[in-house]
Amino acid sequence: MRQSKLELAVLPAIAAVSDGTATLVGQQPEYFAGQTDPEELNPIGFFLLSMSPQLFGWTLAAWVVVLILFVRFAPYRLAAWGSLVVTGLHVFGVATWLIRVPYGLLWVVLLGCLFRFVVYPRYQPNFRLDHVTRS
């Protein structure tokens, strides 16, 4: 059964907000005091965090709106693929922060299992190739 477009928009939005939250929580206290550079591997995120954490937050909110609009107006199959890819990339972003906490590897493995056994199956009905015939 196909997901509604609303369902396709929810998972990447949650993943993006989780990634952004992990990024802000992962910053050192000195960063917020203006004494050090941000810790961020994504060059866009690094640039935004270098400017200000508020700019990073507002840009994250704008990114979530763009994701929702993309899913809303893109053709269904493209919206489903885009939703899965963006969700996966933001889950990876969260994993890069989780690895730094105590028992980080355990949390990353649990996050990977969550993605594989809970998130990905939500998308599987969208990617069936029933229309392809073998010769």
Phi and psi in degrees as a GROMACS rama.xvg file:
@    title "Ramachandran Plot"
@    xaxis  label "Phi"
@    yaxis  label "Psi"
@TYPE xy
-71.7004  146.172  ARG-2
-79.094  153.431  GLN-3
-74.0075  161.213  SER-4
-65.4636  -28.5404  LYS-5
-63.1003  -44.0059  LEU-6
-61.8066  -37.473  GLU-7
-66.361  -26.3199  LEU-8
-85.7884  -24.6683  ALA-9
-69.4434  -47.0293  VAL-10
-63.6478  -46.5087  LEU-11
-66.2896  -31.3014  PRO-12
-65.5573  -44.5189  ALA-13
-63.1837  -43.6845  ILE-14
-64.2964  -40.7925  ALA-15
-65.4338  -44.5355  ALA-16
-65.5457  -38.8973  VAL-17
-63.2511  -42.9085  SER-18
-63.3833  -46.0761  ASP-19
-63.2902  -40.39  GLY-20
-64.3591  -45.0776  THR-21
-61.6179  -37.2274  ALA-22
-63.2366  -45.7295  THR-23
-69.2619  -41.1768  LEU-24
-66.0992  -31.4702  VAL-25
-75.8662  -7.66323  GLY-26
-74.7587  147.84  GLN-27
-71.883  151.891  GLN-28
-57.643  -31.6241  PRO-29
-63.2373  -30.5782  GLU-30
-61.795  -46.3331  TYR-31
-69.9116  -21.4838  PHE-32
-84.3711  -4.13178  ALA-33
81.7231  19.9205  GLY-34
-101.627  -16.2533  GLN-35
-137.073  164.684  THR-36
-76.2177  158.432  ASP-37
-70.3144  157.479  PRO-38
-100.92  105.294  GLU-39
-158.931  131.107  GLU-40
-86.0221  -29.1635  LEU-41
-70.6819  121.779  ASN-42
-62.6763  -33.5411  PRO-43
-68.5638  -46.8078  ILE-44
-61.539  -39.8921  GLY-45
-62.0066  -45.3071  PHE-46
-60.2639  -47.48  PHE-47
-64.1486  -42.8479  LEU-48
-66.8328  -31.2474  LEU-49
-65.6658  -32.505  SER-50
-74.5337  -53.7865  MET-51
-178.906  149.301  SER-52
-65.6853  -28.43  PRO-53
-67.0883  -41.6218  GLN-54
-61.7905  -40.6759  LEU-55
-59.4042  -45.7385  PHE-56
-63.8111  -44.2204  GLY-57
-67.0335  -36.9174  TRP-58
-67.8339  -37.3889  THR-59
-61.4354  -43.4836  LEU-60
-61.9487  -41.6177  ALA-61
-64.7541  -38.5332  ALA-62
-62.1578  -41.5876  TRP-63
-62.7434  -41.2352  VAL-64
-62.7335  -42.6225  VAL-65
-61.3323  -42.8096  VAL-66
-59.4297  -46.1147  LEU-67
-63.729  -42.9143  ILE-68
-66.1725  -38.8698  LEU-69
-60.0332  -49.2928  PHE-70
-63.0174  -37.9258  VAL-71
-65.6372  -42.0021  ARG-72
-104.212  -12.5073  PHE-73
-76.7209  155.288  ALA-74
-57.582  151.719  PRO-75
-54.8532  -49.7269  TYR-76
-63.1937  -42.2689  ARG-77
-64.3078  -40.2239  LEU-78
-62.9049  -40.8866  ALA-79
-65.7538  -47.1627  ALA-80
-62.9335  -46.2707  TRP-81
-60.186  -41.7845  GLY-82
-61.702  -44.9179  SER-83
-64.1563  -45.744  LEU-84
-63.7272  -47.5683  VAL-85
-63.6309  -41.0972  VAL-86
-60.8959  -47.4287  THR-87
-60.5465  -42.4886  GLY-88
-67.1473  -39.6069  LEU-89
-72.0396  -32.7728  HIS-90
-63.2827  -40.1681  VAL-91
-61.5203  -41.5225  PHE-92
-59.6923  -42.2263  GLY-93
-63.078  -40.5108  VAL-94
-61.7038  -35.4991  ALA-95
-66.1009  -24.194  THR-96
-86.8988  -37.2273  TRP-97
-64.3655  -31.4572  LEU-98
-62.6241  -19.5174  ILE-99
-86.2087  -14.1168  ARG-100
-88.6466  164.098  VAL-101
-55.7168  138.75  PRO-102
58.9686  32.3981  TYR-103
-58.2488  -41.5445  GLY-104
-61.8486  -39.9321  LEU-105
-60.047  -45.2269  LEU-106
-64.4445  -37.426  TRP-107
-66.6338  -42.3662  VAL-108
-62.9104  -43.4994  VAL-109
-63.0509  -39.9541  LEU-110
-64.1419  -41.2708  LEU-111
-62.2774  -41.6734  GLY-112
-64.4547  -41.0643  CYS-113
-59.123  -46.0963  LEU-114
-63.825  -45.4908  PHE-115
-69.9803  -42.2204  ARG-116
-101.325  -11.8207  PHE-117
-116.571  -50.4512  VAL-118
-76.9383  -54.7632  VAL-119
-57.234  -42.6382  TYR-120
-59.6882  -24.7485  PRO-121
-64.2061  -25.937  ARG-122
-94.1407  -23.0652  TYR-123
-51.6155  -42.0151  GLN-124
-61.0897  -20.9647  PRO-125
-77.9966  -14.3109  ASN-126
-116.083  19.2754  PHE-127
-67.1413  146.738  ARG-128
-114.671  43.3337  LEU-129
-62.2051  -27.8161  ASP-130
-77.3311  -11.8442  HIS-131
-85.9017  128.065  VAL-132
-107.229  145.996  THR-133
-93.689  144.806  ARG-134
